[in-house]
């Protein structure tokens, strides 16, 4: 039964909160108990017990009686201070053996008195077992309670939307509350929080068991007829908790309780005990009723497994820890401690059974579980005993004579080597063969199934025709797994159409659409789709009426995708096994292997036909790409103009055959030289076409040697906008350098800011307008910059600055600038080669993910006779 209308995020929040609280409770109490068990001499025994409602002293221990503390007196002060409830635990927890405790009290006759009690060690407490037994018990109980708690959390993590999983979590939290009660050696707010958690869990255990009986494995027919009956039990329990919580605070950490609250809490406790007993009895009654009236065989099997496991675990608990002590056989006796361990092992059957019946889709029968588990455990144990016995005999025969001699000869060394070789054989090859023999002997059906399906997965590779392939696969799986109905559906356009079936009457038009919920699930997860209608998965709940009708016609319980390289080739639908058992993990593994090979075999013929055509098409595309690359290379400057007092170099390396980066150097006709660089959005052919359009536009508007660069950029933007799609644009920078005045006039349309290196100074020319080709009209502003001898202007695209290595780390502008400074004083071509070499060294062979373009203008140093 699943939780309805509950936010998954809220469930995860509650699970996290519950997990943290329960694990912290276990951790604090386990450490506290271990501290007392490991170091009993460091902790003190409680000199007397205290009624926390009326502060009456009871169970006076010898050290308190010797100091004059009377039975039945009322505690008034502690260490000279009027007593408050929260002080008792804190004082005892912080005390050490030999400390003095001043006790002020009022006797029954009304007189007052004082006593000084010398505290003794916890070891002297006769109620505790010996230190060794105490430590062993603490370790065992800690491990068992933690294992139960983790199993409960695991079940909810596996099925967070299932109500039974949450009830199971409460039940599996019970061992940590039973083994570690109260607040241990803690006090204050921490102690109160632990006490509250302890009380809440105690109050929740019996109702959780009752609700588990109502809802597992299916809702009770009694609850369907009388739904209000459960509230007759649960509402009074909630009222008892509401009364008990404030009383608990007053008892432990308040100033005591008034008489009316103490009496109310006492009555609430009696009522709660009665209602808890009713919850247990009702659970047993509901379970017996469901064993008779379960609607499915699977539900009945689950209940039988649950009853057997819970019965075995609880019977062991009662027998070993309750009945045997009445006959003088105490599990806490060091000589009989093994009895307690046996009881704990049998007790673990209860939580393991709970987890099994909630998690599995189809439970196995109790007799099968017992028979297979016992035989397998016996066989494996026998295998270990035989190995240990053989190793022991060989050690006596080969090693003892050798080590008994004072001087070792060659024979002794050979004997040791022979012993080691035999041990290795026993632990490797012989053990593996023996394990295979066990699998064949005790799991014959599973072993044969695995072998047959493995052979089938290899066999289907040889099929090249569809019909024999489908027939062979369906028939072999039906015979091996004892499946009555199998259907093979192959993709035909937008549907998976029935092509082959066993145990089903072929129905014309029976198909699953490509958009069916089951197909989408298998496509997205690459996993089979299980279909248990009594506990459906989410994909089935989202299926339409037509899809459910088709699945019912196929009687499908398991859908296997037949994968190809480019998608699902088909679907294999398997009905239930004749044994009604679930498909095991081994079955699923082997079936997936068969399905994978079947899908590939179905694709072989199609691939063979299209292979030659695809190869020819690829050759044509490659040739066309090569031609495009040659054409694009001709668009870049073939020769750089000679500029007095400066040198220019540029290079573009596309990420693919062609790219969208652009650079150009244009002679403007009056001594000035135009420098352009751009980066078109996208890559490949489309970007290259827009790049060619950008070049043509720029060349056209620069024919008359323009001076107004803002207007020039406006024209370029308009031309590119009209020639490109709405989602295409380019970043662009254009500048004019006058060698006579060393003045750079430029305009930047959203491009990476060019870098000007002037000695140790780094200047960046920021963009002052939007990208070109995106808007029909955009404002641009011209910039003017005076250059000086030795300056180096770097125009680059982001493929340079964002070059990445194998760890996806970017090279960055700072590294580019550092590489340029390493070639200080060199010509533009040397600067360009140095920067590219540094970028390649950084990427270290990583794939180039973007076009890399660099244009360098380098002014000569102001030195007589120097040539840049």
Secondary structure as GFF3:
##gff-version 3
##sequence-region A 1 868
A	DSSP	alpha_helix	8	38	.	.	.	ID=ss1
A	DSSP	three_ten_helix	40	42	.	.	.	ID=ss2
A	DSSP	beta_strand	49	50	.	.	.	ID=ss3
A	DSSP	beta_strand	57	58	.	.	.	ID=ss4
A	DSSP	alpha_helix	62	66	.	.	.	ID=ss5
A	DSSP	beta_strand	74	78	.	.	.	ID=ss6
A	DSSP	beta_strand	81	82	.	.	.	ID=ss7
A	DSSP	alpha_helix	87	94	.	.	.	ID=ss8
A	DSSP	beta_strand	100	106	.	.	.	ID=ss9
A	DSSP	beta_strand	112	118	.	.	.	ID=ss10
A	DSSP	three_ten_helix	122	124	.	.	.	ID=ss11
A	DSSP	alpha_helix	131	158	.	.	.	ID=ss12
A	DSSP	alpha_helix	163	179	.	.	.	ID=ss13
A	DSSP	alpha_helix	188	215	.	.	.	ID=ss14
A	DSSP	alpha_helix	221	225	.	.	.	ID=ss15
A	DSSP	alpha_helix	229	252	.	.	.	ID=ss16
A	DSSP	alpha_helix	259	293	.	.	.	ID=ss17
A	DSSP	alpha_helix	297	318	.	.	.	ID=ss18
A	DSSP	pi_helix	319	323	.	.	.	ID=ss19
A	DSSP	three_ten_helix	324	327	.	.	.	ID=ss20
A	DSSP	three_ten_helix	334	336	.	.	.	ID=ss21
A	DSSP	alpha_helix	337	359	.	.	.	ID=ss22
A	DSSP	alpha_helix	366	394	.	.	.	ID=ss23
A	DSSP	pi_helix	395	399	.	.	.	ID=ss24
A	DSSP	alpha_helix	400	403	.	.	.	ID=ss25
A	DSSP	alpha_helix	410	427	.	.	.	ID=ss26
A	DSSP	alpha_helix	429	442	.	.	.	ID=ss27
A	DSSP	alpha_helix	444	459	.	.	.	ID=ss28
A	DSSP	three_ten_helix	460	462	.	.	.	ID=ss29
A	DSSP	alpha_helix	466	481	.	.	.	ID=ss30
A	DSSP	beta_strand	486	492	.	.	.	ID=ss31
A	DSSP	beta_strand	495	502	.	.	.	ID=ss32
A	DSSP	beta_strand	511	513	.	.	.	ID=ss33
A	DSSP	alpha_helix	517	525	.	.	.	ID=ss34
A	DSSP	beta_strand	529	530	.	.	.	ID=ss35
A	DSSP	three_ten_helix	533	535	.	.	.	ID=ss36
A	DSSP	alpha_helix	538	541	.	.	.	ID=ss37
A	DSSP	alpha_helix	545	554	.	.	.	ID=ss38
A	DSSP	beta_strand	558	563	.	.	.	ID=ss39
A	DSSP	beta_strand	568	574	.	.	.	ID=ss40
A	DSSP	alpha_helix	585	635	.	.	.	ID=ss41
A	DSSP	beta_strand	646	653	.	.	.	ID=ss42
A	DSSP	beta_strand	661	667	.	.	.	ID=ss43
A	DSSP	beta_strand	672	680	.	.	.	ID=ss44
A	DSSP	alpha_helix	684	701	.	.	.	ID=ss45
A	DSSP	alpha_helix	709	723	.	.	.	ID=ss46
A	DSSP	beta_strand	730	738	.	.	.	ID=ss47
A	DSSP	beta_strand	743	749	.	.	.	ID=ss48
A	DSSP	beta_strand	754	758	.	.	.	ID=ss49
A	DSSP	beta_strand	761	765	.	.	.	ID=ss50
A	DSSP	beta_strand	783	786	.	.	.	ID=ss51
A	DSSP	beta_strand	792	796	.	.	.	ID=ss52
A	DSSP	alpha_helix	798	801	.	.	.	ID=ss53
A	DSSP	alpha_helix	813	822	.	.	.	ID=ss54
A	DSSP	alpha_helix	828	843	.	.	.	ID=ss55
A	DSSP	beta_strand	852	859	.	.	.	ID=ss56
###
